[in-house]
């Protein structure tokens, strides 16, 4: 179970209201978040707070990504003679 303060709940509720207004096609999802937070359904807070978060990369995966990006930078440098930022 995740514990959040009343102030954090208020911020998340207001954020969900803004997002519901900005994205009407997803408004039902944000309205559910508003209900969960405002009614104090603390068992479901993790569902609201953690939604959309992906699993963090492992260190090995990040090293592979960095090596791939460095290889691309090196290729671009040798191909064009400079790196475009």
C-alpha positions in Angstrom: 0.0 0.0 0.0 1.2 3.5 -0.8 0.9 6.3 1.7 0.4 9.8 0.4 -0.4 13.0 2.2 -3.7 14.9 1.8 -1.8 17.6 0.0 -0.3 15.1 -2.5 -3.8 13.6 -3.0 -5.2 17.1 -3.7 -2.4 17.8 -6.2 -3.1 14.4 -8.0 -6.8 15.1 -8.0 -6.3 18.5 -9.6 -3.8 17.1 -12.1 -6.4 14.4 -13.1 -9.1 17.1 -13.5 -6.8 19.1 -15.8 -5.8 16.0 -17.8 -9.5 15.0 -18.1 -10.3 18.4 -19.6 -7.3 18.3 -22.0 -7.9 14.7 -23.1 -11.6 14.1 -23.3 -11.2 10.7 -24.9 -9.4 9.5 -21.8 -11.6 11.4 -19.3 -13.1 8.2 -17.8 -9.7 7.0 -16.7 -8.9 10.3 -15.1 -12.4 10.5 -13.5 -11.7 7.1 -11.9 -8.5 8.4 -10.5 -10.3 11.4 -9.1 -12.8 9.1 -7.4 -10.2 6.8 -6.0 -8.2 9.7 -4.6 -11.0 11.9 -3.3 -13.0 9.1 -1.7 -9.9 7.7 0.1 -9.8 4.3 -1.5 -6.3 3.8 -0.2 -6.0 0.2 -1.5 -6.3 1.5 -5.0 -3.9 4.5 -4.7 -1.0 2.4 -6.2 -3.2 1.8 -9.3 -3.5 5.6 -9.8 0.0 6.6 -8.8 1.9 3.8 -10.6 -0.1 3.6 -13.8 1.9 4.2 -16.9 5.2 3.5 -15.3 7.4 1.0 -17.0 9.8 -1.4 -15.4 13.3 0.2 -15.0 16.0 -1.0 -17.3 18.7 -3.3 -15.9 22.2 -2.0 -15.8 23.2 -4.5 -18.6 20.4 -3.2 -20.8 21.4 0.4 -20.2 25.0 -0.4 -21.1 23.9 -2.0 -24.3 21.8 1.1 -25.2 24.7 3.5 -24.4 27.1 1.4 -26.5 24.7 1.4 -29.4 24.3 5.2 -29.2 28.0 5.6 -29.0 28.4 3.4 -32.1 25.9 5.5 -33.9 27.7 8.7 -32.9 31.0 7.3 -34.1 29.5 6.2 -37.4 27.9 9.6 -37.9 31.2 11.3 -37.1 33.2 9.1 -39.6 30.6 9.4 -42.3 30.1 13.2 -42.1 33.3 14.3 -40.4 31.3 16.0 -37.6 28.6 15.3 -35.1 25.3 17.1 -35.5 23.7 18.1 -32.3 
